[in-house]
Amino acid sequence: EEVKALVEDIERIKEGGSAVRFIIGEYGSGKTFLMQLVRSAALEQNLVTMHGDLAPNRRLDSSQGQARALYAELAKNLSTRAKPEGGAMRSVVERFVGSARKEADNSNSDTSEVISERLDHFKEKVGGFAFAEVLNTYWFGYRDGDTAKKENAIRWLRGEYSTKTDVRKDLGVRRYINDDNAYDYLKLFAQFVVEAGYDGLLVGLDEMVNLYQISHSTARKNNYEQLLRIVND
């Protein structure tokens, strides 16, 4: 029954909807195995998956880098059917850029214009303008054979920048993925994978007991509220 319910969620995501599930069970009852099973099913259904463990240094809400660290862990474990073991960020970006380039060639237009058009609706959302700019930067690096430019764009998308100064110097944008906006960028990324030709994004978070074990009551409450925000979304 559990597997059936989770497979129905995958179908809902493919149709443009969304779902949240909590897998509850005693230690050793197979929660992680069930998540791996569903992740495999999602990859077979042309979804992109992200997964990571919550930990004392990886949380849903924080002010000391733990939320960004969780996003970075999820991004590191980004998987596709072709790369089920993770590390698929570059291939997802290249698939998007490649399809934009093909569209530009077919319509005799500029690839960066096509990228901007396809991500235009991102600009209405939190962090969307910077997201689109970084994708364009990746294209310029690809076009000019500038490996450093491409690498910086991938680093940004993986949430590996930690200061505004470095981001502005390397990419010319003011925003970067941090504690305040990590969840907003996860939502943007879900839309981005669809633009890249996939059918949706499945995010798996394991070891949720780590939220319950946060000793500071305000920090614990803030993490519960972030969880509630995800459910309400």
Protein Blocks (a to p, Z undefined) as FASTA:
>chain_A
ZZmmmmmmmmmmmnopacdddddddehilmmmmmmmmmmmmmmnopacddddddfklcfb
dceopmmmmmmmmmmmpccfklmngjklmmmmmmmmmmmmmmmmmnopafklmmmmmmmm
mmmpghklmmmmmmmmmmmmmmnopaklmmmmmmmmnopafbfklmmmmnopabdcdfkl
mmmmmmmmmmmmmmnopabdcdddehklmmmmpmblklmmmmmmmmmmmmmZZ
